[in-house]
Amino acid sequence: MLPLEGITVVSLEHAIAAPFATRQLADQGARVIKVERPQVGDFARGYDGRARGLASHFVWTNRSKESLTLDVKHPAAGTILRGLIARADVVVQNLAPGAAARLGLSYDALRLDHPGLILCNISGYGADGPDRDRKAYDLLIQSEAGFLSVTGEDGPAKAGISVADIAAGMYAYTNILTALIQRGRTGLGREIDVSMLEAMAEWMGYPMYYAMDGAPPPARAGASHATIYPYGPFETADGTVMLGLQNEREWAAFCGGVLDAPDLASDARFVTNAKRAENKVALGAMIRDSFANLSVAQVTARLDAVGIANARMNDMAGLWAHPQLAARNRWRQVDTPAGQMPALIPAGWGEDEPCMGPVPALGEHSAAILQELGYNAAQISALAADGVI
């Protein structure tokens, strides 16, 4: 039995934050009913066609779900939504600001009839405050949260993944799990208010504290660390090695066993991390000179021999083929409308198998879900003809 078997989640979701949260609930065995717009569906379905004709974002965040198409603004949709919610343990929504309340999906509107319901709202800025009605997308929240002020090298650079959406999705997921535990003790549900800004601001904790009391923020450092040195990419004769030092023991080992310069460990310019960071231009030149005639394999062998952490500079092909993922049997196959595709088991799963169900086609489960709610075939056909589903 999976941990969340028997839990039903109804999600009015689009893009990444809410779908990422609910996919993880589905991984744990919850039944997730994804409510989508008729004809077009979750607009993330149209982001690209790189996953064998399907959108890469959608394939990633929507396995193991059931797709119900429903025009939530249609007068006939309210009865269907109420029927779904009456059977639900959790409702998740990341609609435009104010849209859920206009549909009667505020917690105050639902709690009297459904005291055990957990309602999770995901928004850009939260349910109140001066910015509550502002639309928000991942890049915009990266900017608002100060993330862009510490990334890049000569200028700001966004993260290559939807980091603000992922942060919000993770906080939604963990808060829903916490609420389910709480409900098991009290019998009562609760409202969860997750904002992308607050999720991302929490992840910015280190640079915020670094720059508190008017101090300057960490400098942009590209792929290197802003305050620890050496920590980042270094060129060799035939490629790039990523390495990192964390303490003075590793610094001494690095000087003697990698740079073949043991006396450098006691050089007054480099005896602490703060001094190494302060004098990283000079130290970086020494490291590059030492690596100039060595291959990646030779440098890596030296680093491994003295216990210095290092990594390959992988691209996506390298990640697909990563030997550690293969050795730990982390890949499975999931069905999609375009055939089977590989998918990673979620982090943390060991002997037990998570739910790795199909990625749904748009509206694939509409008729079956409506039948559960008591609609017959003629009624379902009429709803389709009227554009309700």
N, C-alpha and C positions, 0 to 999 in steps of 0.2 A: 504494500500500500504506500503510495506516495504521500508526502507530508500534507499536501493541501487537497487531497481527494475529498470530494463532497462539498467543496467551496465553489460557489458560482460568482463570477465577476462579470459585470456588465460595463463595458467601456465605450464611451463616446470619445473617440481618440483619433488623432491624426499626427503626422510628422514623426517625431522620434521619442520625446520625453515620456509620454504616457504609454505608447506601444512598447518601449523598452521595459518599463516597469511591469506591464501586464504580461509580456512574454515570459518574464522570470517567474511570475505567479503560475503561468501555464507550465513552465518547466517543472515546477514543484507539484503538478497534478491538478491545479485548479481548472475548472471549466471557464474559459474566457470567451464571452460573446462580444464580438467587435461590431459596433454599430457604424455603418458607413453610408455615405451619400449614394442614392441610386445613380446608376450610369457611370459615375466617375470614381466613387469610393474615396478612401483615404488619399489625399493628394500626394503622399509619398509614393504611391504606386506609379506616379509619373515622373519621379525625379530623374531616372535614367533607365536604360535597358541593358545594362552591362552584365547582369546575371542571367545569361542565356535568354535574353529578351525581357526579363523581369527587372524591377528596380532593385538595386543592391541594398539600399536602406530597408526596403520593405521585406525582402527575404530574410534579412538579419533580425528584424524585430517582430515578426508576426507568425512564426511557426506555432503550431499546436492551438490555434484559435479557430473559432467559428465566425464566419462573416454573415451578418444580417444587414441587408440594405434597407434603409428607412429614411424617408424625408421627414426629419423631426419637426419641421415647420408646418407640415400638413395637418389639418384638423384631426384626421383619423389616426395620426401617429401617437397621440397622447395615450390612448387606450392600450396600445401595444407597449409603449414605454412603461406604463404603470404595471402592466402584467409582468414584464421582465423584472422590474425592480422588486415586485412582491416576492419573487423567487430568488433574489440576489442576496449574497452576503456582503458584497463590495461593489460600489459604483465608482468608476474612475472617469474623470472628464478633463480634457484640456482644450475645450472650445474657446472661441474668442471671448474677451472679457465681457461679462454680463449675460452671455448667451444661455448658460445653464440655468440661471435664476429665471430668465424669461420663459424657459421651458418647464418651470415648476420643479427644478432639480436642486434647489437650495436645501441645505441641511434642515433649516427650520420648517420647510414645507414637507420634508420626508420623515422626520424623526418621530412624529406622533404616531403615524401608522406603522412605522418600521423602526422601533427602538433599538434593534440589534444591528441596524445597517451601518456599515462603514462607508463614508463618502470621502473620496480623495480628489481634491481639486488641484490641478497643476496649472500654474499661470506664469507669466513673465515676471510680475512684480508683487504678487500677493493680492489678498482680498480687500485690502484697504490701503490708506496712504495716498499721497498725491499722484503716484504713478500707476494706480491700480487699473486704469482703463487703457493703458498703453499696450499696443501690440508688441510682441517680442519674438525675435528669432535668435538662433544660436549665436551668430556673429555679433549681433547687437548686445547681447548679454555679456559676451566675452569682453566687449568694449566697456560697458557700464560697470562691470565688476573689476576693472583695472587689469584684467588678464593681459590685454594687448600692450599695457605699459611695461611689462616685464618680459615680453617675448620678442623674437626677432633678433637682429644684429644692428643694422644701421637704422632700422625703422620697425614699426610694429608688424607682427606676423600672427595670423590666427592659427589656432591649433588645426592640425590636419584632419581631425575627427570632430564630431559634434559634442565637444566636451561639456558645454553648459547644459545641453539636453540630457546627456548621460548623467551628469551630476544630479539634476532634478529627478530623473527616472530612478536613480539609485535611492535617493531619499524617499521618494514615493513608495518604492518597493519595501524598504526597511520599516517605514512607518506603518504600512499596511500590515506587515507581519506582526509588529508590536501591538497594533490595535486588535488583531485577531487573538493574540494571547490575552490581552486585557479583557476582551469580550468573553473569553472562556472562563474568566474569573468573576465577572460582574454581570454578564448577560447583555451588556449595553454596547452599542456601537459608538462611533465618534466621528467628528469631522477632522480631516487632515488638510492642511493648507500648505502646499509646497510651491515656493516660487523659485524660478530659475536663478534670479538674482541672488537670493539668500543661499541657495545651494552652492553657487559658484563663489560667493563671498567667503563661505566657510572653507572652500578649497584654497582660497588665497590667504589663509591664515599666516603662513610664514612670511611672505613679503609684507603683509600689513604690520606685523610685529617688528619686522626689520626696520620699517620706515616710521615707527611710532614717534610721537613727540616732535614731529617736524623733521626727523632725520631723512636723508635722501633714500629713495627706494633702491632695490638691487639693480645694478646696471644690466642692460640687455647683453646676453652672452651667447646668442645663437644656440648651438647644440651643446655648449659647455655649461657648467654650473656657474651661477653668478657669484657665489661666495666661497666655494670649495675648490681648491686647486692642488694638483692637476686632477681634473674630472671632466672628461669630454673626449672629443675625437682628436686623434693625432695621426698625421700622415706617415706612412712608411714608404719603402722603395716601390711597393706594388699595390698599395691600397691604404685603407683607413682602419685603425684600431680604436675602439672606444674603451676607455679605462677610467677607473676612479679610485682615489685614495680617501680614507676616512679618519686616519689617526697617525700618530707619530711612529708607531711600530711599523706600519705599512710604508711610511715615508722612508725610513732607514732601509727597509728591505728593497724598496724601489731603487734607491740610489745604488746600493751595492749589487743587487742581483739582476737589475734590468738595465740601468744606465752604465754599469761598471764604473761607478764613480762614488765609492763609499764615503769619501771625504766631504761630498756635497751635503750629506745629511746634517753636518754640523755647521754649514755655512750660515752665518748670522742672518742673511737675507731670507732664509727659507726654513728656519727652525720651528716655526709654528704655521698652522694653516693660514692664519690671518696675514702673516708675513709672506707666505707663498702667494696668496691672492693679491697682495699689494705689489709684489714684484713678479707677477706672472708673465710679463713681456720677456724679461730676461730668462726666467726659468723655461718658458715655452720654447725659446730659441735653443736652449741647451738640449731639451728633449727632442726637438725636431732634428737637430744635428746628430744626436745619438741614433735616431731611427732611420736616418736618410739612406743608409746602406744595408738595412735589414728588411726582410720581407715581413708581411703580416704574420705568417706562420712562425717565423723566428721570434718576433716580438711577443706573440701570444705564448709561445713556449716559455719564454723568460718570465712573463707575468704569472703564468700558471705555476712555475717552479717555486716562486716565492710567495704565492698566495695573494696576488693582487687581482682584484675583480676586473674582468674585461668582458667584452661582448663583440659579436659580429655586427656590422652595419648592414642589416638585412633590408631588402625591399619586399614587396608583397609576394613575389615568387619564392623568396627565401623563407617567408613566414609559412606559406602553404606547405613547403617541404621541410619545415623545421624538424630535425631528428628527435628532439625532446618531446614534442607533441605526438609524434608517431610512436615513440617508445612507450609513452604512458597511455596509449590507446585512447586519445582524446577525440578522435573523429568518428562521426556517425553519418548516415545518409538520411535526409529528410525528403519527403515527397513535396513537389511544388507543381503548379500548373504547367511548368516547362520540363517536368521530369525530375528525377532525383538529383539532389545537390548535397555536397558535403557540408556538415555543420559541426561546430565544436560543442562538446559537452560543457555545460556551465562550470565555471571555476568552483571547486569545493566538492564536487561529486566524486565519490570513490567507487565502492562496490555496488551500490544501488544505481539503477539506471534512471535518469530523469525522463520526463515525457518529451519525446522528440517527434511530435506529430506534424502533419502536413502544413505547409503555407497555403491558406485558403484562396480560392478564386473569389472574385467579387460576388457577393450574394449567394455563395455556394450553399449556405445552410439556412437561407431565409425561410423556405417552405417548411423544413423540418422544425425549426424553432417556433414558427407560427402554429403548426399543428400541435405542439406541446401546449401552447396557450389556448387551444380549443378552436382554432379556425379550421374550417373544412376546405376542401380543394376549390370549391366555387368561390368562397370568400377570399381565398388567397389570390385566385386569378383576378378577382375584381380589384383587390388592392394593387396588384401589379398594373392593371389597366388604368387605374387612377393615378399612377405614379407615386403611390405611397411607399412601395418597396421596389 
